[in-house]
Amino acid sequence: KIAYLIKFQFLHYRFLTRHQFLVMPVKYILVTGGVISGIGKGIIASSTGLLLKAYGLRVTAIKIDPYLNIDAGTLSPLDHGEVFVLNDGGEVDLDLGNYERFLDVTLTRDNNITTGKVYQKVIEKERRGDYLGKTVQVVPHITDEIQNWVTDVAKRAVDDTGKEPQVCIIELGGTVGDIESAPYVEALRQFQFRVGHQNFALIHVSLVPLVGSVGEQKSKPTQNSVRDLRALGLSPDVVACRSEKPLQEGIREKISMFCHVAPDQVLAVHDCPSTYHVPLLLHGQGLIDVLEKRLDLGKMLSPTASPLVRSPKLSGAEIHMNSMLVPKGETSISRLSSDASICSSTTDGEVISQPNGVNGFTSDAPSSSSAAAPTSTAPARHRHHSHRRRKKRPELSGDTALWRGWQNLAQTYQRSHETITIGLVGKYTDLHDSYCSVTKALEHAAIYSGKRLEIAWIEASDLEYVPSVRQKSKVTKVASHQEPLDSCGDDASSQGEPGSTQDLIEEKEDRQRKTRSHHEAWKKLASADGILVPGGFGSRGISGKMAAAKYARENNVPYLGICLGMQVAVMEFARNVCGIAGACSEEFEGAQTKSTGSSESSKLNGDMKNGEAKVNEISQDLRETSLERPFVVIYMPEISKTHMGGTMRLGSRSTEFEGSKMAFSISYQLYGCKPLIWERHRHRYEVNPSFVPQLESQGLHFVGKSDNRMEIMEVEGHPFFIGAQYHPELTSRPLKPNPMFLGLILASSGNWVLDEYLETGRIQTDDREIWVT
């Protein structure tokens, strides 16, 4: 009777939890980093969330940034990467963009915690007297505020179900031991006891560097990092080892021994062909098995859930046989299996595909798949652990369809051969993370179209006109005979004064470098299949962006301008087509004049994909000295001119297509002929409505508007020349590319590809159908 009673209580408990009559506590997974910053915590956190979502759980994510800024809106892209904008207008760290892309969720500004936000909230409470005269200290007031913030945000719905998340991924920015992150480490140390040991897990990401000429891997940095973390009161449950190559023999065992974790809790995260392969890499090493056992995740699954298929560990013979099948010089992760096989890992963390086709691998025959739901119906192989057998689950759910779609994504990325080159003309090209969302959106569209993307990074200022060295030497030669302004009794040549021999040599070398960069930039632009001009702020490089827009317009090259990219296209059109001399933006009022265009463009021959194309001469002076210039782009009246942080037009806002222009609008068709769309914005300036009639009379049509604001523009008679005031890259997803970027990729593939897609909804490549939308 006692046994039957216990069994009845257990089954009753499982019934209540699975049908959500009894609320299960949220599971928290903390991701920390050691040794160096920028080690890949965001991608590993996002990949872990993706696996849990494919497992059948609802997942949310929080990013903790220890800096004192209130948000990322005032940070330089060259220092911190791009600023990601959320639906509610929050300007946050770019890692939240990774969370949204991988998990396909909609986060809020509160999902990004900064020290500035926490201290601001605590000080506001102190001013109101909420602490009742107590001395406000880091412990307990700051640490309690951090814990309360995490528990509050973790319960907010982030997906279409409207239900509370079941798992919360927390990424702690920086590295273990940083002074600014100390309050967060202490808060999370307390937090693990607040939520309970069974509801808290920790993944520590560390570096295993290659040292010496022989490339020996060293585990000591990881050992020291874990030791520092444990000294602060946090012990990792999983150690993710970032390395250039798969872990060498014995490294996993050594890290396991000295870091107080089991060998199967040491994961090798070596460099992959793309970030889309990282979830497969983690899954192949049993991350879900570790988390399921550690957090007892099985109790949280609904009866209809279909968890991920398990991956067995391969024997030594199987490892050797599979590794021989990998071509020399090609990492085994690049030989991914099809939907019917799951990537497995060897003892050193190297991904090996299960034999399933010719020569032990999946056949390279093309396969059809859909972004919304893959068309492949091949059932997955249900594998089992050696120590227990899992009951047979019901048929595949939507979560497993997500996993199959992700496998198709990684597979298509690896097998695409036809290359599309997009010239990205920007001002922060020295740090590619400044355009992280833009490059990801291009990748999503390229993979969706069955193409391999190649980005030609073009610094906008390099496109601007540079006088020849001979012309410059004539000018400096005259200046060299003039007396120095202030010699102070010293030898001008030894001091490097203006006009000295050393100064002339350095100036000549600098001019030669700029001339080479100028020529190389125009060669890249001329050889690109399409041109993209993203957003930005400030006058630097504006002339080069306008020159790129003019080249694309005159040579029928597909062009997509985003935010500032749309504004410079409007200014260029106003000057060179409408004849509005000196048309400019209020943002650049008072900026120094710089003549652009280029004599180089008149003689440069670019080798294009469709044949050789001669770059037309661009000799228009794009910057006028007159202060009484017509401003075709103006400051929005409601925006503050004294405060910079959080004062722009931010967040998701609607755009309505003009009814009279829907018939010829390409963007309207790309958005599925929807009269109203929602996209995210981040700008202070807009097109001046008073110039719209004059611009439209010459063929530049504003097909999408928000009230009286110009949102989407298209040039009549051009195969693809589109500008968007909003930022379409922020809503692109790996399995659901944004229509604007998809249109750019298709137009860059050839006019017939875009036309066929708009007419039939199909994408054809190499006489075969890749996707049906």
N, C-alpha and C positions, 0 to 999 in steps of 0.2 A: 504493500500500500504506500509506503514511503517513497519507493522508487517511482511508482506511477504518479504520485503527487508532485515529485520533483520534475518528472518529465512533462507533466501538464503545465506546471508553472513556466518551464523553459519555453515550451511551444507557445504559450500565451504571450510571453514576453516578446518572442520573435514576431508573432502576429501583430502586436501593437506597434513595434518599432518599424516593421516593414510597411505597414499601412499608415504610419505616421500619426497613430493615435497617441503614441508616446514619443515626445520630442527627444531626439538624440542630440547630445552636445556636439558643438562644432569641433572638428579636428583641425589643429594648427600645425603647419609645417614651416619651420624657420629655415631660411637659406642664408648662410653667412659666407664670407670670403676671407682668404688669408694670403699672405706673402705679397701680392701685388693687387692693385685695383684694376678694374676693367678685365677681370679674368673670365667673365662669362656667366656671372651669377644670374643675370636676367634671363638668358636663354635657357639655362638649366631650370630655373624656377618656372618659366613658361612651359617648358617641355614636361616637367613633372605635373603641372596642372592639366596639360593636354592628356597625358596618360590617365590621370584620375577621372577626367571628364569622359574619356572613352571607356573607362571602367564602369561608368554608370552613375557618377556622383556629380553634384552641382558644386562648382568651384568658383571662388573669388580670389583676389590677390591684393596685397598691400605693399607699397614700396616706401621704405624709410630712408630719407636723405638727411644726413646729420648737419647739413649746412644751415646757416642762420637766415637765409632768404625765406620770405614767406612762400614764394613759389618759384618756378623756373623761368617765369616770364621776362625777367630782367637779366638773365644770364647770357653770356656771349656764346653763340654756337661753336666758336672755335675753342672754347674752354670746356664746355659741358655737353656738346652735341646739340641736336635739335630740341626745340620746345614742342612737346606734344599737347594738342588741345582736345579736351573732352567735350561731350555734348553739353554739359552744364557750364562750359566756358572756363573750366579749370586749365591753367597752364602748368603742365607737370613734366616729370622726367620722362625721357624717351623709353624707359623700360616699361612704363604703363602702356605704351604703344605695342610692345611685344606681347604683353598680357592680353590686350584686346585682340590682337591678330591671331595668337595661338588658341585662345579660349573662346573667341567669338562672343565676347561679353561687352557690356557697356558700363564702364566705371565712372566714378565721380571724383571731384577734386579731393574729397576726404580720403580716397584710397592712396593719396600721396601725403605722407607725414613728413614734415620738416621741423627742424629745431625752432625756426622762426614761428611756425604755427603753434607749436606746443607752448613756448614761452609766452606768446601773445595771449593765448587762452588762459594760462595760469595767472598772468598779470591782470587780465581783465577780471578774473574772479577775485583776486586780492583787492582790487580797487572797489569792487562791489561789497566787499566784506564777507565773502563766502567762507573764508577760513577762520572767521570769528576771533581775530586778533592773534592767531598763531604765527610763529615765525615760518615764513615760506622758504622751503629748502628744496634742493634737488631730490633728496630722499627724505620724505616720501612723496612730496607733492608733484614734482615733475614725473617721476617714475609711475605714480598712480595715474596721472593724466594720460601717459602713453598707453598704459594697460587698458584704461577705460575707452580710449580712442579705438584701439584694436578690436576689442570685444563689440563695440557699437557698430563699427564699419563691417565687421565680419558677418553680421546678421542681415545686411541689406541685400535685397535681390538685385542681381546683375544680369539676368538673362530673361528670355521671353516667358519662362514659366511663372515668374512672379513669386517664386518660393525662396525661402532663406537658403543660403549656401550651406553645404555640408562640410566642405573643406576650405580652409583659408591658407593661401600661400603668403608668407611674409618674407620679403627680401630686405635684409639690412645692408644698406650701402656702405661703401668704404671697406676697410680691412680690419680684422681683429687687432686691437691694440691702439687704434686711433683715439686721440684725446676726445674729439668731438662726438664719438660714438659711445663713450663710456656710459652715459645715462641710459641709453637704449639697451646696452648689454645687461646692465643691472635690472632694468625694468623687465626684460625678457627672462632673466634668471628667476625673478619672483613670479613671473607669469606662468612658468611651467608648473609651479606648485598650485597656483590659483586655479588652473583649468584641469589639473590632474595629469599624472604621468602617462596614462593611456590615451590622452588627447593631445599630446605634444611630441613632435619629432623634429629633429634637427639634421639638416644636410649641410655639411661644410665643404666648400669648394676651395681647393688649394692647387698649387702649381708643383709639377714634377719637371724640373728643367733638365735639358740636355747639356752636359758639361764635358769639355775636352774634345780633342780631335776625333776620338772614337765614338763620340756621342753617347756617353754613359749617362743614364738617368739617375738623378739624386733624389732621395726621399727625405733628406734631412729638413729642407724648408717646410715640408708638410708636417713632419713630426713636431717641429718647433711651433708651427701655427696651431696645431691641435692642442699642444701642451699649454699655450697661452690661453686658448679658449677654455680649456678645462679649469685652468687656474682662476678664471673669472666666473666659474660656476655653471658652465654649459658644456655638456658632453655630447659629441655628435653621434647620431645613429647611422649616418651614411657619410662616407668621405668620397667626394667626387674629385678625382685627380685629373686636372687639366694638363695635357701634354701635347707635344707636337706629333708624336707617334704613339702607337699602342704601347702599353706598359711592358717593360722587359721582364723576363722570367725572374721571379723572386722579389720583385718590387712590391707586388700586391701583398705577399705574405709578410714582408718587412713592415709595411704600413699598418697592416692588421695587428701585428705584434706590438708595435710601439704606440699605436693610437687607440688601443682598447676597443676595437671593433672586430667583428667576425670577417673572414675573408670575402664572403659574399656581400658584405656591406661596403666594400671598397670598389668603386666603379671607375673604370677607365674612360675618360671623356677626351679622346684625342681629336685632332683637327679633322673635320669632315668636309666633304665637297660643298655643303651648304648647311645652314642652320636647320633646314627642314629634315635633315637626317638625324639630328640629335635625339628626338623622341624615340626613333627606332633603335638608336644605339643604347639608350638607357633601358628601353623595354627588353632588348636582347640580353641584358645583364641582370634582369630580374628585379628592377627597382620596385615594381608594383608588388611583387611577392614580399619584399622587405617591409614596405609600408603597410601592406595588408596585415601582416603578422604583428607589426609594431603597434598599429593603431586600431586593430580589429575592425577593418573596414567592411568586412562581409556582413556585419549586422546592419549596415546602413543601406544596403542595396534593396531595391524594390523587387518583388517577385518576378517581374517581367524583364529585369535587367539582364544583359548578356555581357559578362565581364570579358576583359581581354583574354585572348588565348595565351597560355603559358608557353615559355620557350625552354626546352631542355638544355642541359649542359652537354656539350659534345665530348666524346671520348678522345683520347690522344690520337687514335688512328683516323677518326673522322676529321679532327682538326687538321692533320697533316694532308689528308686527301683533299679537303676543301681548299686549303691554302695553296695546293699545287695548281688548282683550277684558276686561280687569280693570275691574270697576265702580269708579266714582269713590269715593275714600275707603276702598277695600278693598285691602289689600296683596296682591300676587300670590301670596304663599305660601298664602293662604287658599283659593286655587282649585286644590287638589291634584288630580292625575290619578288614574285608577283603577289597579288592579293591572297592567293591560296597558300602562301608560305610566309612564315614569320622569321625575321632576322634573329639569329642566335649569337651568342658571344662565346669566345674561347676563354681560357683562363686568364689571358692577358688583356681581355676587353676588346679584342678585335672582332668586328662584326663579320660573320660568315653566313651566306645565304644557304638555306637548305636546298639540296638537289631537287630540281623540278623542271626538267626540260633537257635540251640538247647540252651535252658535255657537263651535265650536273647542274646547270643553271637554267633559269627561265628563258624561253625563246625570246628573241628580240623582235618578234612580230608585233606590229602596232596593235594597241588595244584602245577601245572607246571607253570613255568615262564621262561623267557629268559632274559639274561643280556642286550641284545641290545634292545629288544622290548618284553615286557611281553606277554605271549600267552593268558592271560585271557582277554576275550572280554566283560565281564559284564559291562554294562553302569553305570556310577556314578550317584548317586541321586542328582539332581539339587535342592538345597534348596534356600530359599529366605529370605530376611530380612523382618521383620514385617512392616517396614515403606515404602518399595518400592519393586517393582517387576522388575527383570532383564529380558530383552528380551532373547529368546531362542537362544543359540549360535549354530554355525555349529558343525559338528561331531568332535570327539576328535582329537587334534593336537598332534604333537610330544612332546610338552611341557607337556601336561597332561599325556602322556605316561611316561615321566620322573617321574612325581609325583606318578603314579601307581607303577612304578619300585621301587621307594624309599619306598613306603608302603610295597611292597613285601619283600624288604630288611629287614625292621624292624620286619616284621612278621616272616620271616624265622629265624632271629636271636633269637627271643623269643621262637620259637617252636622247634628248633633243640635240639635233645636229645643225639645223638651219639657224644661222646667226642673224640677229637684228641689232644694229648699232644705233644707239640713241645718244646724240650729243647733248650733254647736260651743261648748260651755260650758267654758272653760278659765281658767287663771290666768296664762298667759304669752302672751296674745293680742297684745301689743304687737309681738312678733316672730313672724311666721308660720312661720319656720323651726323654731321650737320644736316644732311639730307637723307637720314635713315629711312623715314617713311616714304619718301619719294622713290628711292631705289627699291624698297620692298614692294611698293605698288607696281613699279615697272616689272619686277620679277614675277609678281602674281599674274599680271596680264600676259607676260611672255610665256610662262609655263602653261597657262590656260590656252594659249594659241599654239602650243607645241613648238615654240621657238626657244633658242638659247640667246639670252640677253648679253650684250656687251655695251658697257657704258663708256663713252668717251668724255672724260672729265675736262672741261674747258673753263679756264679762269676768264671771267668776263673782261677784266681789265687788259688781258693779253690780246683781245680782239681790237682794241683801240689803236688808233694811228700812232706809229712811232717814227719820228724823223730818222732818216738814214744817218749812218755814222759820218759820212762825208759832209752832209748838210750841217750836222751838229758841230763838226770840227771847225767849219767856217765861222760859226757863231762864237765858239769858245776861243778861237784864234784871235778874234778882235778883242774879246774880253781880257785875254791874257796880257795885252799891252797896257791895260789900265792899271792905275795904282791900287793896291789893296786898301780897303776901307780903314783897316786898323792893323798896322803892322806891329805896333808896340815895340819897335826897335829890333824885332827878331827877323831871322832869315825866312822869307816867305816860302821858299822851296822846302826848307827843312820842316816847317810847321804845317805844310799842306794847305796853305791859304788858297782861296779861289784864284784861279789863273796860274797856279804853280804847275810844274811839269808832272809831278806825282798826281795832282788832282785831275789833270787832263787825261792821264793814262787810266786812272780809275773810272773816270766818267765815260771814257771811250769803251772800256770793257763792260761797264754796266749797260751802255747803250747797245752794244753787240748782243749781250744776253737778252735784253728786252726784244731786240729785233728777231732773234732766233725763236723766242717764245711766241712772238707775234705770228711768225710764219707757221710754226707748228700748230698754234691754235686754229688758224684758218684752214690748215690741211685737215685737221680733225673735223671741223665744222663741215667742210666740203665733202668729206667721205661718209658723213653720218646719214643713215636712212631716215631719221627723224630728229627733230630738235625740241628740247624741253627747257624752258626758262622758269625756274622755281621762284618762290618768294624770297624776300630779303628786305633789309632796311639800309638807308644811307645812300649817298650819291656815288660812292666808289663802284666802278664797273658798269654804271648805267649806260654809258655810251656804247660799250661792248654788247650789252644786252639788246639795245636798240638796233645795232648793226646786225646781230643774229636774227632778230625779227624781220628786218628788211630783206636779208638774204633768203629766209624761208618764204616770205611772201612773194618775192620776185621770181624765185626758182621753183615754185610749187612743191617745196619740201614740207612734209607734215610738221605742224607746229602746235605745241600745247604750252600756253602761258598760264602760270598759276600765281594769283595775287599780284605781286609786282610784275610778274611776267606778262600778265594781261595789261597792266597799266603802261608798260614800256611799248607794247605792241600798239596800243591806242595812240600814244604820243608819236610813234614813228609813222603811223598811218596819217595822223593829222598833219604832220609836217610834209611828208613826201607825196601824199595823194590829195589831201584836201587843200594843200598850200597854206596852212596856218603856220607862218614863220615863227620859230621860237617856241612852239607848243611844248609845254613842260608840266611838271608837277610842283605843287607847293612844298613837297617834301625836300626838293632840291633847291629851293630859293636861297640865293646867296652862295651856292657852291661854286667853286672855281671852274672856269671854262676849260673844256678839253675837246679839241677837234678830233673826230673819229671818222671811221670809214675805212678805207685803206687803199693805197696804191697797190698794195700786195694783192688785194682781191681782184684787181683788174687783170692780173697776169698769172694768177694761180690756177692750175688745172688740178681738180680733185678727181681721184678714181672712185666713182660711185658704183654701187651694186648694179645699177641698170645702164652702165656705160660711163663714159667720161663726160663730166659737166664742167663748163668753165664758169668760174665765179665772177659774177658781174661786178663792175666797179661800184664801190660805195664811197662816194665823195662828199655826201651831204654833211654839213656841219651840224652835229646833233646837239650841241650845247651853245646857246647864245649868251652874250654878255649883258644884254639889256635886261634891266630889272622890270621893265614894263612888258613882260612877256605874257601871252595868254596861257592860263593854267587849265589844261584839259583834265587834269587830275587834281582834286582839291581835298582839303582837310575836312573830315566829317564834323559838322557843327556841334554835335553832342559830346564829342571826345575831349577829354581834358588835355590842355597844353602845358600843364604844370606838373602833373603826376604821371609817371610812366607805367608803374606796375598795375596790371589788371584793369587798365582804362580803355583798352581797344574794343572793337566790336568782336566779341568772342562767343564761341559756342555754336550749337546747331541752330540754323535758321532756314526758313523756307525760301525757295525760289520758284516762281511761277513762269511757265513758258508763255510767250506771247502767241495768242491764237492765230493771228494773221501770218506768223512766221513759222508755224509748225510744219507746214508742207515741205519746206526746203531745209529745215534745221537738222543737222547731223546729230547734234547733242541730244535733241529731243528723241530721236530714234534710238540712240544708244541707251537712253534711260528707259527704254521700253514703252515709249509714247505716253509717259505719265505726265499729266499737266502740272503736277506739283511735286517737287523733290525737297529733301532736307539734306544739307551739307554743313560742315563745320567751317567757321570763319575765324580769322585773326588778322585784322587790318585797321589802320587809322585813316586811310585815304580812299577815295572813291572817284569814279569818273564823273566829271562835271556834267550834270544834266543839260545845261544850256548849250553844249556842243553836240549833243546826241543827234538832232536833226541834220546838222551839216555832215557828221560822220556817216550816218545811215544813207544819206543821199549819194554818197560816193561808194557804197557797197560794204561798209562795215556795219553789220546789223547786231543789235543787242536782243538776242532771242529769249533770254531769261532775265527777269527782273524781280526785285523784292521791294514792294511799294514803288518808290521812284528811284531805286538804286539799281545800277547796272550790274548784273551778276554773271551773265554768259554772253560772250560776243563771238561772232563768226564772220569771216570774210567771204563775200559772195564770189563764186567762180573758182575758189581755191579747193583742191581736193580735201584738205583737212587743215584749217587754220582756226583754232579755237582758243579762247581765253576764258578763264574762270576766276572770279574774284574770291571765291572760297578755296578751300584746300581739300580737293578730292582724295588726296593720298591718305588722309586721316581715317577714312572709312573703308579702305581697301582691306580685304581679307585673303589669305592664301587660297581658299576654296571659292571665294566670291570676289573677283577683282572689280575695282571701281570702273564704271563704264567709260570715263574719260581716258583712263590709261589703256583700257582695252582698245578703244578707238584709235589711239595714237599708235599702238603696236600693230594693229591690223592695217592702218593706213601706211605705215612704214614698210609693211610686207608687200604692198602693192595695192593699187586702187581697186583692182577687181576683188581682192580679199575682203576689204571693207564693204564694198558694194554688195557682195554676195551675202555677207553676214547681216547687213541691214535688210536685205530682201527676204532671206530664207531663215536667218537665225542659226546658220551652220558655219563652221570654220573648216575650210579645206586646206590641207597641206600635203604636198607631194601626191596629189590625186587621191587622197584618202581623207575620210572624215575624222576629225579629232574630237570635236565636242558638238553636242546639240544642245542649244539653250532653249 
